[in-house]
Amino acid sequence: MTSWLGSLWGGSHGSSLPYNIKSDPVSPSTKHGSHGWAVHDATQKSDGGEVTAFQASKAELAKTPLRRNNSIADARYTDTSQTQLIPALHHFHRIKRLIHPRILRAHATLDTDYPDEAKPAPGLDALEKTAATGTLIIVTERARPLDDWLEDLNPHTAQANAAAVSWGIHNIVEALGFLHAQAKLAHGMICPDAVFVTPAGDFKLGGFDLITPVGIADGGGGPTPHFRKYDGLVCPADYRSPERAGQRYDVLQQSAPVHSVDCYSLAVLIEYIYTHPNAGTGGQVPPPLKKALMRMKNDSPKLRPRLAPLLKCPVFDNPYVKAEMFLDEVMSKPIEEKIMFLQSLPDVLNRGALNESVAIHKILPLLVMGLKSSAGNESAMTQDVNRREVLAIVPLLFQIAESYLAKTPELFQRHITPLVPLLFAINDRGVRGSVLQKISLLEGQMEKAAINSAVFEPMCSGFTDSSGALRELTLKSTVVLVPKLNAANLEKLVRYLVRMQSDPEASIRTNTVIFIGKIAPNLTDMSRQKLILPAFMRSMKDPFTPCRLSALRAVITCREYFTQRDVAEKVLPSVVPHTLDADNDVRMEAFKVVDALLVGLREESKKMAKDDAERIAAATCGMNTLGAPTGSGSIPEAPTSGSYLSGLSSWMTTTTNSQPTENKANSAAAKNASNGPSSLAAAQKAGPAAPKFSSLSLSDAQIGGAANYNSKTSGGWSDDEDIMASPAKGSTGDGWDDDDFGMSAGGGGGAKKNDEDDDDFFASFNSKPARPAGGKVGGLGVSRISMSKKAGSSLTSKAAPKIKKQLPKPAVKKLPANDIMDDGWDDF
């Protein structure tokens, strides 16, 4: 059977590994202390989890001689035939067999020369027979060399660094305790090169190049031949005990306990770590450890103490170490104790007792594991103890996400986003409330599609929950999601809002109208038209005072979405009654709303007036200058033409039987004299009173002065026609030329004679005397109306050209007898 490990790094075989290994190493194989291994970042193909890959080319290892131990003047240490290959193979075979929480865990190993399990690689006793053409790959948990970790420590956080270092040393002591007590093995290479640090800050023991049993008779006395052969070449001289430096391995075999080999090396390593400038101790070993280190470095292997009691030192008695120890054992703790610890962790994180790396890489995975095991099982949530555990997990989960993960969106997407559907699926109001309180965090970190599907859809159930507090919290939480909701979900939200305006809880109704005012800019035009105005009108009728007050304020906020017609016909009629509301705040707010809306209405009214004036001017283009005389007198333009004359013609059809008197004519002349010289001159030419007429048509009223009428025409201007004329040379100054009426130039004397015999047309008003030729009627600038001398005779004139588009006749109001015409027919 072919193994999935049967793949070559970076080649066609490597693709079958369940890991994606980056090609560029973070630490090259030529780096001091690497022992021929290059360190690469890698991820799991299944879930993207981060791991570390160690790669070593056997061909390169076989060509690289081991470094010479300068402290030993032995000729054999200069043998170039002793290369890095055999120690590397020794480590390769040992690391995959040693499993302990404090030992670097190997997820997978691969020797590309032996990809098939049917043909295994040679064992530890035949390493020299191993093929040296392929590549060695070891995939481990995420880790980095100790020296790199020390260099990256923040020198300004000395106390936190010292606590982290004490925890790391605690880990190495535990790892050696396992090797010595359980595996009966001595590590043999305790030095910085053999220690790796995980992202959570845990120290892991690696570097099993020399691991060996102690006290086993092997024919040469002492540890294994492999240890004795490579001890001086692999382990740094400073970390080798005196008997190892003198090659007195028989002492180790005959009388030394197994821990004595590593006890001396560990003491040197502890000194090395604490003297680093970033260790947080000022480059000094803590005083409680100094005496212990002296005993550990005793020249006699028999007098070196066991390592387990070292953990009782006060250096390791601090909150950081205690919290880390509980985290490592939390899964095996009683549930009640576990819940109490989880409830205390938020305060621990706030005080900084645990750093960011611990929160992200150690606490967060535990929370995710506990949440999936409890919340993912509906039957488990029916038990109160599991429910309380989830209630303790959720706030802590969001605290870590908000404090640490929000700064790195990739981490948030990896750890928190997959949990959101699970959190909303929990049928518990306490859990739902905790999630809703952090909805703004989810909105800021999640994609729009995830917001619509994984957040909004499940949270809509809160709008119809029987708990008023949860309904209100759901409403308040939704407002931050509105900008990312799609059209379908916005429409769904509108329906829920309409329903919540009838909620029995007054506070929910009030918050609903506030909510509508805030989300109005995000709604479509159709949704705004259906929602905001009816919602505000409904809320203004609410018996709850804050609800009415909120509705009035929302009207001001959303006034830009109302047409002025809606403001005048719908909004103001709803607002004005509240100017007499029982509550003073509502009254004051209503007046503010009215004042603000009236400003817009005034602007709209002015705009409408301007539009009307422009429309009338466009409709009467060329009519305002008609009848202007060529003489010295000027006649002002009438404000209207067709509509005014049409109304005048219908009004003039009434029978007028009154006879004007000369006194009235004289009073009219006196009045015209006050209007100007032209009016005074026209008044002096006023003729005698006109005879009575049974009816008048528009042709009977000649605007602009005296004119002769041709009896051959059928009736002059009709009610549906207008006059298009212009002044001509030789006119009498009244605005009309004789030729315009079909008369010759010699008819002027006849016109003058007729003027003397005409009745006063305005006698029927009992207020207006007859106007002389060329005079003004009020402010309209029209000429005197001339009447025919013979009563009942047909007055004719030249037919005026017809206007293409007939103007509608406005309704005309008959003036009372005592009305004065000087205002230009303002009654219209």
C-alpha positions in Angstrom: 0.0 0.0 0.0 1.4 3.3 -1.0 1.5 5.9 1.8 0.3 9.4 1.5 3.7 10.3 2.8 5.3 9.0 -0.4 6.0 12.4 -1.9 9.0 14.5 -2.6 9.4 17.9 -1.1 8.9 20.6 -3.8 8.3 18.0 -6.5 5.7 15.8 -7.9 5.7 13.6 -4.8 5.3 16.5 -2.4 1.9 17.4 -3.6 0.4 14.4 -1.9 1.4 15.7 1.6 -1.6 17.1 3.5 0.4 20.3 4.0 1.2 23.2 1.9 4.9 24.0 2.6 6.3 27.4 1.5 9.4 27.2 -0.6 11.3 30.0 1.1 12.7 29.0 4.5 12.3 31.3 7.5 15.5 29.9 8.8 18.1 28.5 6.3 19.9 25.2 6.8 23.3 27.0 6.9 22.4 29.0 10.0 24.4 28.4 13.1 22.7 25.9 15.3 20.4 24.6 12.6 22.3 21.2 12.4 21.4 21.1 8.7 17.7 21.7 9.0 15.9 24.5 7.2 12.7 25.8 8.8 9.7 26.5 6.6 6.2 27.8 7.3 3.4 25.5 6.2 -0.4 25.1 6.5 -2.7 22.2 6.6 -4.6 21.6 3.4 -7.8 20.6 5.3 -8.4 23.6 7.5 -5.5 26.0 6.9 -4.0 25.4 10.3 -0.5 26.7 10.7 2.4 24.2 11.1 6.2 24.2 10.7 8.1 22.0 8.3 11.8 21.1 8.9 13.6 20.1 5.7 17.0 18.7 5.2 18.7 17.4 2.0 20.5 14.2 2.7 23.0 14.9 0.0 23.9 18.2 1.6 24.0 16.7 5.1 26.4 14.0 3.8 28.7 16.7 2.4 28.7 18.9 5.5 31.2 17.9 8.2 30.4 18.4 11.8 32.0 21.4 13.4 35.2 20.8 15.3 35.0 20.9 19.1 37.7 23.4 19.9 37.7 22.4 23.6 38.8 18.9 22.8 42.2 18.2 21.2 41.2 14.8 19.9 42.2 14.0 16.4 39.0 12.1 15.7 36.9 15.3 16.0 38.7 16.6 12.9 37.6 13.6 10.8 35.8 15.0 7.8 34.0 11.7 7.3 31.8 12.5 10.3 29.0 14.6 8.7 25.6 15.9 9.7 23.8 13.1 8.1 23.8 10.4 10.9 22.8 12.8 13.8 20.0 14.2 11.5 18.7 10.6 10.8 18.9 9.9 14.5 16.7 12.9 15.3 14.4 12.0 12.4 13.7 8.5 13.8 13.3 9.6 17.4 11.0 12.7 17.2 8.1 10.8 15.7 8.2 8.2 18.5 8.3 10.7 21.5 4.9 12.1 22.4 4.5 14.5 25.3 2.9 17.9 25.7 6.3 19.4 26.4 8.1 17.7 23.4 7.8 19.2 20.0 5.1 17.2 18.4 5.7 15.7 14.9 2.5 15.5 12.8 4.2 13.8 9.9 7.7 12.6 8.8 8.9 11.7 5.3 12.1 10.3 3.9 11.7 10.6 0.2 14.1 7.7 -0.5 11.6 5.4 1.3 8.1 6.6 0.3 6.6 3.1 0.3 5.7 1.5 3.6 6.4 -1.8 2.1 10.1 -0.8 1.9 10.9 0.8 5.3 14.0 2.8 6.0 16.8 1.3 8.1 16.4 1.6 11.8 18.6 3.4 14.5 21.0 0.5 14.5 21.7 0.7 10.8 21.6 4.4 10.0 24.8 4.1 8.0 22.9 2.0 5.5 20.3 4.7 4.8 20.2 6.1 1.2 21.6 9.6 1.0 19.9 11.0 -2.1 16.5 12.2 -1.0 15.1 14.7 1.4 14.1 14.4 5.1 10.8 16.3 6.0 9.4 16.7 9.5 6.1 18.5 9.9 5.6 19.7 13.5 3.3 22.0 15.4 4.0 25.7 14.8 7.3 26.6 16.5 10.4 28.7 16.2 13.9 28.5 17.6 14.5 29.8 21.1 17.0 32.4 20.1 14.6 34.0 17.6 11.9 34.2 20.2 14.2 35.9 22.7 15.2 38.5 20.2 11.6 39.3 19.4 10.6 40.0 23.0 9.5 43.5 23.8 12.2 45.0 26.0 9.7 47.4 27.5 7.6 44.7 29.0 10.1 43.3 31.4 7.7 41.9 34.0 5.7 40.0 31.3 8.9 38.8 29.7 10.2 37.4 33.0 6.9 35.6 33.6 7.0 34.1 30.1 10.6 33.0 30.6 9.8 31.3 33.9 6.9 29.4 32.2 9.3 28.3 29.4 11.8 26.9 31.8 9.0 25.2 33.6 8.1 23.4 30.3 11.7 22.2 29.7 11.9 20.8 33.3 8.7 18.9 32.7 9.9 17.5 29.4 13.1 16.3 30.9 11.2 14.8 33.8 9.2 12.7 31.4 12.3 11.5 29.5 14.2 10.6 32.7 11.3 9.1 34.7 9.1 7.6 32.1 11.3 7.0 29.0 14.5 6.3 30.9 16.4 8.4 28.4 18.9 11.2 28.6 18.5 13.9 26.1 22.2 14.6 25.8 21.9 17.9 23.8 20.2 20.4 26.2 21.1 23.8 24.6 19.4 26.7 22.8 19.5 24.7 19.6 17.2 22.0 21.0 14.5 24.4 22.3 11.6 25.7 20.3 8.8 28.1 21.2 5.2 27.9 20.0 3.0 30.9 19.3 1.3 30.4 22.6 4.7 30.8 24.4 5.2 27.2 25.4 8.8 25.8 25.2 9.1 22.5 23.4 12.0 20.2 23.5 13.5 19.0 20.3 17.0 18.2 18.9 17.1 14.5 19.6 20.4 14.0 17.8 22.1 12.4 20.8 19.2 11.0 22.9 20.4 7.8 24.6 19.7 5.4 27.5 22.1 5.6 30.4 23.4 2.6 32.4 23.0 0.0 29.6 26.0 -2.3 29.1 27.0 -1.9 25.4 30.4 -3.5 25.4 32.2 -0.1 25.6 30.9 1.0 29.0 28.4 3.8 29.4 25.9 5.3 26.9 25.3 4.1 23.3 28.1 4.2 20.8 26.2 6.7 18.8 26.2 9.1 21.8 29.9 8.7 22.5 30.8 9.1 18.8 28.9 12.3 18.2 28.7 13.9 21.7 31.7 16.1 21.2 30.7 17.1 17.7 27.0 17.9 18.2 26.6 19.3 21.7 28.2 22.7 22.4 31.2 22.4 24.7 29.7 24.8 27.3 26.7 22.5 27.8 28.7 19.3 28.4 29.4 18.2 31.9 33.0 17.6 33.0 32.8 13.8 32.7 31.5 14.2 29.2 34.1 16.7 28.3 36.7 14.2 29.5 35.0 11.3 27.8 34.6 9.4 31.1 31.4 7.7 30.0 32.1 4.8 32.4 31.3 7.1 35.3 27.9 7.8 33.8 27.3 4.1 33.3 28.4 2.8 36.7 27.2 5.3 39.2 25.4 8.3 37.6 21.7 8.5 37.5 20.0 9.2 34.2 19.2 12.8 35.0 22.8 13.7 35.8 23.6 13.9 32.0 21.0 16.7 31.4 21.1 18.4 34.9 24.4 20.1 34.3 23.3 21.2 30.7 20.0 22.6 32.0 21.7 24.8 34.6 23.9 26.3 31.8 20.8 26.8 29.6 18.9 28.6 32.5 21.8 31.0 32.9 21.9 31.6 29.2 18.2 32.5 29.1 18.1 34.8 32.1 21.2 36.7 31.0 19.6 37.7 27.7 18.8 41.4 27.7 15.1 40.8 26.8 14.5 38.2 29.6 13.1 40.9 31.9 15.5 40.2 34.8 18.2 42.8 33.9 20.6 40.2 32.7 20.7 38.4 36.1 19.6 35.0 37.3 16.8 35.4 39.9 18.3 35.0 43.4 16.0 32.0 44.3 17.5 30.1 41.4 21.2 30.8 42.0 21.8 28.3 44.7 19.8 25.6 42.8 21.9 26.2 39.7 25.1 25.7 41.7 23.9 22.3 42.9 22.9 21.3 39.4 26.4 22.1 38.1 28.1 19.9 40.7 31.2 18.2 39.3 30.0 14.9 40.7 27.1 13.3 38.7 25.9 11.6 41.9 25.3 14.9 43.7 23.3 16.5 41.0 19.6 16.8 42.1 16.6 15.5 40.3 14.9 18.1 38.2 11.3 17.7 39.3 11.8 19.4 42.8 13.2 22.4 41.0 9.6 23.4 40.1 8.9 24.2 43.7 11.2 27.2 43.4 9.5 30.6 44.1 10.4 31.8 40.6 7.7 29.5 39.2 5.1 30.6 41.7 3.4 33.4 39.9 0.0 34.1 38.4 1.2 33.6 34.8 2.5 30.1 35.5 -0.6 29.1 37.5 -3.0 30.3 34.8 -1.0 28.4 32.2 -1.0 25.3 34.2 -4.7 25.4 34.7 -5.2 26.0 30.9 -3.2 22.8 30.2 -5.4 20.8 32.6 -8.7 22.5 32.1 -10.2 19.7 30.0 -9.7 17.3 32.8 -11.1 19.6 35.5 -14.6 19.2 37.0 -17.2 21.2 35.1 -18.0 23.5 37.9 -14.3 24.4 38.4 -13.9 24.9 34.7 -16.9 27.3 34.6 -15.4 29.3 37.5 -12.1 29.6 35.8 -13.7 30.7 32.5 -15.6 33.4 34.3 -12.4 34.7 35.9 -10.4 34.8 32.7 -11.8 38.2 31.4 -10.4 39.9 34.5 -7.1 38.0 34.1 -6.8 39.3 30.5 -7.8 42.8 31.5 -5.0 42.9 34.1 -2.5 41.6 31.6 -1.7 38.5 33.6 -1.8 36.6 30.3 -0.4 38.0 27.1 -1.9 38.3 23.7 -0.2 35.2 22.3 -1.7 33.0 25.1 -5.1 34.4 24.5 -5.1 33.8 20.8 -3.2 30.5 20.5 -4.1 28.8 23.8 -7.3 30.2 25.3 -9.2 30.7 22.0 -8.8 27.1 20.8 -10.1 25.8 24.1 -13.1 28.1 23.8 -13.8 26.9 20.3 -13.5 23.3 21.3 -15.9 23.7 24.3 -18.4 25.7 22.3 -18.6 23.1 19.5 -18.9 20.2 22.0 -21.7 21.9 23.9 -23.6 24.3 21.7 -23.4 22.0 18.7 -25.5 19.4 20.6 -29.1 20.4 21.2 -29.6 17.7 23.9 -26.5 18.9 25.7 -27.9 22.4 25.9 -30.9 21.1 27.7 -28.6 20.5 30.7 -28.1 23.6 32.9 -24.4 22.9 33.5 -23.7 22.9 29.8 -25.7 26.0 29.3 -23.8 27.9 32.0 -20.5 26.8 30.4 -21.6 28.3 27.1 -22.7 31.4 28.8 -19.2 31.7 30.3 -17.5 31.0 27.0 -19.3 33.5 24.7 -18.3 36.8 26.5 -14.7 35.6 26.8 -14.7 34.6 23.1 -15.8 38.0 22.0 -13.4 39.7 24.4 -10.5 38.0 22.7 -11.9 38.7 19.3 -12.4 42.3 20.0 -9.1 42.9 21.8 -6.7 40.9 19.7 -8.3 39.4 16.5 -9.9 42.6 15.2 -6.4 44.0 14.5 -5.8 41.1 12.1 -8.8 40.3 9.8 -7.3 37.1 8.6 -7.3 35.7 12.2 -10.9 36.9 12.8 -12.1 35.2 9.6 -10.3 32.0 10.5 -11.4 31.7 14.1 -14.6 33.6 14.7 -16.5 33.8 11.4 -17.1 30.0 11.3 -18.6 30.1 14.8 -21.3 32.8 14.0 -23.9 30.4 12.6 -23.4 28.1 15.5 -23.9 31.0 18.0 -27.1 32.1 16.4 -28.3 28.5 16.3 -28.2 28.2 20.1 -31.8 28.5 21.3 -31.0 30.4 24.5 -31.9 34.0 25.2 -28.8 34.6 27.3 -26.5 33.4 24.6 -28.4 35.4 21.9 -28.2 38.5 24.1 -24.4 38.1 24.4 -24.1 37.8 20.6 -26.3 40.7 19.9 -24.3 43.0 22.1 -21.2 42.3 19.9 -23.0 42.6 16.6 -21.1 45.7 15.7 -17.8 43.7 15.9 -19.2 41.1 13.5 -20.4 43.8 11.1 -16.9 45.4 11.0 -15.0 42.2 10.3 -17.3 40.0 8.2 -18.1 40.2 4.5 -21.4 41.6 3.1 -22.5 38.2 2.0 -21.8 36.6 5.3 -23.6 39.4 7.1 -26.8 38.8 5.1 -26.7 35.0 5.3 -25.1 34.1 8.6 -26.1 37.1 10.8 -29.2 38.9 9.6 -31.2 35.8 8.6 -31.0 34.0 11.9 -31.3 37.1 14.1 -34.6 38.0 12.6 -36.2 35.5 14.9 -35.6 38.0 17.7 -38.1 40.4 16.2 -40.9 38.0 17.1 -39.5 36.6 20.3 -41.9 36.6 23.3 -39.3 38.4 25.4 -39.7 42.2 25.1 -36.1 42.7 26.2 -34.8 40.5 23.4 -37.0 42.1 20.8 -35.7 45.5 21.8 -32.1 44.3 21.8 -32.6 42.8 18.3 -33.9 46.1 17.1 -31.1 48.1 18.5 -28.5 45.7 17.1 -29.9 45.6 13.6 -29.2 49.3 12.9 -25.4 48.6 12.4 -26.2 45.9 9.8 -28.4 48.0 7.5 -25.6 49.5 5.3 -24.6 45.9 4.4 -28.1 44.4 3.8 -29.2 43.5 0.3 -32.5 44.7 -1.2 -34.4 41.5 -0.2 -33.3 41.7 3.4 -34.1 45.5 3.6 -37.6 44.7 2.4 -37.9 42.0 5.0 -36.7 44.4 7.6 -39.3 47.0 6.6 -42.1 44.5 7.2 -40.7 43.7 10.7 -40.5 47.5 11.5 -44.2 48.0 10.5 -45.1 45.2 12.8 -43.1 46.5 15.7 -44.8 49.8 15.6 -47.8 48.0 17.1 -45.6 46.3 19.8 -47.2 46.3 23.3 -44.0 47.6 24.7 -43.9 51.4 24.6 -40.1 51.5 24.6 -40.0 49.3 21.5 -42.4 51.5 19.6 -40.3 54.5 20.5 -37.1 52.8 19.4 -38.7 51.7 16.2 -39.5 55.2 15.0 -36.0 56.3 16.0 -34.6 53.3 14.0 -36.7 54.2 11.0 -35.3 57.7 11.0 -31.7 56.4 11.2 -32.0 53.9 8.3 -34.0 56.1 6.0 -30.9 57.0 3.8 -30.2 53.3 3.2 -33.7 52.5 2.0 -34.8 52.5 -1.6 -37.2 55.2 -2.8 -40.1 52.7 -2.9 -39.3 51.5 0.7 -39.1 55.1 2.0 -42.4 56.0 0.3 -44.1 53.0 1.9 -42.5 53.2 5.3 -41.3 56.5 6.7 -44.2 58.9 6.3 -46.9 56.4 7.4 -44.7 55.3 10.3 -44.1 58.9 11.5 -47.8 59.7 11.3 -48.7 56.5 13.2 -46.1 57.3 15.9 -47.4 60.9 16.3 -50.7 59.4 17.4 -49.0 57.1 20.0 -50.2 57.7 23.6 -46.6 57.3 24.8 -45.1 60.8 25.0 -41.5 59.9 24.1 -42.8 58.1 21.1 -44.6 61.2 19.8 -41.5 63.3 20.6 -39.3 60.9 18.7 -41.6 60.9 15.7 -41.5 64.7 15.5 -37.8 64.7 15.6 -37.6 62.0 13.0 -39.8 64.2 10.7 -37.1 66.9 10.8 -34.4 64.3 10.2 -36.2 62.9 7.1 -37.8 66.0 5.7 -35.6 65.8 2.6 -37.4 62.7 1.6 -40.9 64.4 1.6 -42.2 66.3 -1.4 -43.5 69.8 -0.6 -47.0 68.6 -1.6 -46.8 65.8 1.0 -45.6 68.3 3.5 -48.5 70.6 2.9 -51.2 67.9 2.6 -50.0 65.1 4.9 -47.1 66.1 7.2 -48.3 69.5 8.5 -51.9 68.3 9.2 -50.4 65.6 11.4 -47.9 67.9 13.1 -50.0 71.0 13.8 -52.4 69.3 16.3 -49.4 68.6 18.5 -48.8 72.3 19.0 -51.5 71.9 21.6 -50.3 68.6 22.9 -50.6 67.9 26.6 -46.9 67.6 27.0 -44.8 70.8 26.8 -41.8 69.1 25.2 -44.0 67.8 22.4 -45.5 71.2 21.9 -42.2 72.9 21.6 -40.9 70.2 19.2 -44.1 70.5 17.1 -43.6 74.3 16.7 -40.0 73.7 15.7 -41.2 71.2 13.1 -43.8 73.5 11.7 -41.4 76.4 11.5 -38.8 74.3 9.7 -41.4 72.9 7.2 -42.9 76.3 6.5 -39.5 77.5 5.3 -39.6 74.9 2.6 -43.2 75.6 1.7 -42.4 79.3 1.3 -39.5 78.5 -1.0 -41.8 76.2 -3.0 -44.5 78.9 -3.3 -42.0 81.4 -4.6 -40.8 79.0 -7.1 -44.3 78.2 -8.3 -45.1 82.0 -8.7 -41.9 82.4 -10.7 -42.8 79.4 -12.9 -46.3 80.8 -13.5 -45.0 84.2 -14.5 -42.6 82.6 -16.9 -45.3 80.3 -18.3 -47.7 83.3 -18.9 -44.9 85.3 -20.5 -44.2 82.5 -22.8 -47.8 82.0 -23.7 -48.4 85.7 -24.5 -45.2 86.3 -26.4 -45.6 89.4 -28.7 -48.9 90.5 -27.2 -47.7 92.8 -24.5 -46.4 95.3 -27.0 -49.5 95.5 -29.2 -51.2 98.9 -29.5 -48.1 100.9 -28.6 -48.5 104.3 -30.3 -45.8 105.8 -32.4 -46.4 109.3 -31.0 -45.1 110.9 -27.9 -47.6 109.1 -25.6 -46.7 105.7 -24.3 -49.2 103.1 -23.1 -48.0 100.6 -20.5 -48.3 96.9 -21.2 -51.3 95.0 -19.9 -50.4 92.2 -17.5 -52.7 89.9 -19.4 -54.2 89.8 -22.8 -56.2 86.9 -24.1 -57.5 85.7 -20.7 -58.5 89.2 -19.7 -60.2 90.1 -23.0 -62.1 86.8 -23.1 -63.4 87.4 -19.6 -64.2 90.9 -20.5 -66.3 89.8 -23.6 -68.4 87.5 -21.5 -69.0 90.1 -18.9 -69.9 92.7 -21.5 -72.8 90.6 -22.9 -75.1 91.8 -20.1 -77.5 94.5 -21.0 -76.5 98.0 -19.9 -79.4 100.5 -19.6 -77.9 103.3 -17.6 -77.2 106.7 -19.2 -73.9 108.3 -18.1 -74.2 112.0 -17.2 -71.9 114.7 -18.1 -71.0 115.2 -14.5 -69.7 111.6 -14.5 -67.7 112.2 -17.6 -66.2 115.3 -16.1 -65.3 113.4 -12.9 -63.7 110.7 -15.1 -61.7 113.3 -16.9 -60.6 114.8 -13.6 -59.5 111.4 -12.4 -57.5 110.7 -15.5 -55.9 114.1 -15.1 -54.4 112.8 -11.9 -52.9 109.8 -13.7 -50.8 111.9 -16.0 -50.7 114.3 -19.0 -51.8 111.8 -21.5 -54.8 110.9 -19.4 -55.7 114.5 -19.0 -55.6 115.2 -22.7 -57.8 112.2 -23.4 -60.3 113.3 -20.8 -60.7 116.7 -22.5 -61.8 114.9 -25.8 -64.5 113.0 -24.1 -67.7 112.8 -26.2 -71.4 112.8 -25.2 -73.1 109.9 -23.7 -73.5 106.7 -25.9 -76.9 105.2 -26.6 -78.1 102.1 -25.0 -77.1 98.6 -26.4 -79.0 95.4 -26.0 -75.8 93.4 -26.1 -72.1 93.8 -26.8 -69.6 91.6 -28.4 -65.8 91.8 -28.1 -65.8 93.8 -31.4 -67.8 96.6 -29.7 -64.9 97.4 -27.3 -62.1 99.0 -29.4 -59.0 99.1 -27.4 -56.6 101.9 -28.1 -58.7 104.9 -29.2 -61.4 106.1 -31.6 -62.1 104.0 -34.7 -64.8 103.8 -37.5 -66.8 100.7 -37.9 -67.8 99.1 -41.2 -71.4 98.0 -41.3 -70.7 95.4 -43.9 -69.0 93.1 -41.4 -71.1 90.6 -39.6 -70.1 91.4 -36.0 -66.4 92.3 -35.5 -64.4 90.3 -33.0 -66.0 87.2 -31.6 -65.5 85.9 -28.1 -63.1 83.3 -29.3 -60.8 85.6 -31.3 -58.0 88.0 -30.4 -56.6 90.9 -32.2 -53.1 91.0 -33.8 -52.3 94.5 -34.9 -49.4 97.0 -34.8 -49.4 100.8 -35.0 -49.0 102.3 -38.5 -47.8 105.6 -39.8 -50.4 108.3 -39.6 -52.2 106.9 -36.7 -54.2 109.1 -34.4 -52.2 108.2 -31.4 -54.8 105.9 -29.9 -53.0 102.7 -30.8 -55.1 101.6 -33.7 -54.9 102.6 -37.4 -58.0 103.1 -39.5 -56.8 100.6 -42.0 -56.8 97.9 -39.3 -60.6 98.2 -39.2 -61.2 98.3 -43.0 -61.7 102.1 -43.2 -60.0 104.7 -45.3 -57.8 107.4 -43.9 -60.5 109.9 -44.6 -62.8 108.5 -42.0 -61.1 110.1 -39.1 -63.6 113.0 -38.9 -66.5 110.6 -38.8 -64.8 108.8 -35.9 -64.5 112.1 -34.0 -68.2 112.8 -34.7 -69.2 109.5 -33.4 -67.2 110.0 -30.2 -69.2 112.9 -29.4 -72.5 111.0 -29.7 -71.4 107.8 -27.9 -72.9 106.8 -24.6 -70.6 106.2 -21.7 -69.9 102.5 -21.7 -69.1 102.4 -18.0 -72.4 104.1 -17.0 -73.7 100.7 -16.0 -71.1 100.6 -13.2 -72.3 103.8 -11.7 -68.7 104.4 -10.7 -66.6 104.8 -13.9 -67.2 107.7 -16.3 -66.5 107.4 -20.0 -62.8 107.3 -20.9 -61.6 109.7 -23.6 -59.7 108.3 -26.7 -56.3 107.1 -25.9 -56.9 107.1 -22.1 -56.3 104.4 -19.6 -58.7 102.1 -17.9 -57.3 101.6 -14.5 -53.7 100.4 -14.9 -54.3 98.2 -17.9 -53.2 100.6 -20.5 -56.2 100.1 -22.9 -57.8 102.9 -25.0 -61.2 104.4 -24.7 -64.1 102.2 -25.8 -65.9 103.8 -28.7 -69.6 103.2 -29.3 -71.7 103.6 -32.4 -74.0 106.6 -32.7 -77.0 104.6 -33.9 -78.5 102.4 -31.2 -79.0 98.8 -32.3 -76.9 99.2 -35.4 -74.3 96.5 -36.1 -70.8 97.6 -35.3 -68.3 96.1 -37.6 -64.5 96.1 -38.1 -61.9 94.3 -40.0 -61.8 90.6 -39.0 -58.7 89.9 -36.9 -56.6 86.8 -37.7 -57.4 83.8 -35.6 -55.1 82.4 -33.0 -54.0 78.8 -33.6 -54.4 77.7 -30.0 -57.6 78.9 -28.3 -57.1 80.1 -24.7 -59.6 78.9 -22.1 -62.0 81.5 -20.8 -61.6 82.0 -17.1 -64.6 82.4 -14.8 -65.3 86.1 -14.4 -66.6 87.7 -11.3 -69.0 90.6 -11.9 -67.8 93.8 -10.2 -70.1 95.6 -7.8 -71.2 99.1 -8.8 -69.0 100.9 -6.4 -65.8 99.1 -7.4 -62.9 101.1 -8.7 -61.0 99.9 -11.8 -57.6 101.5 -11.1 -56.1 98.3 -9.7 -56.0 96.5 -13.1 -58.8 93.9 -12.6 -57.3 92.5 -9.5 -60.6 90.8 -8.8 -59.6 88.2 -11.3 
